[in-house]
């Protein structure tokens, strides 16, 4: 998981995903809706033997919800 603070961070992170080339506009993933956010990749299987890395983003609201859920479980 990586913290993305701006478009340049996203661009550098996205280039690390397998099969993605921002410069050549090949398999460019969707950019996050807002910064800052945390980014991580998941493996999507479209068919047997065909796997791709897809980005997922966690925003501040998502983290706040997760924190509230953890506090609720601890209580």
Secondary structure, 3 states (H helix, E strand, C coil): CEEECCHHHHHHHHCCCCCCECCCCECCCCCCCCCCEEEEEEEEEEECCEEEEEEEEECHHHHHHHHHHHHHHHC
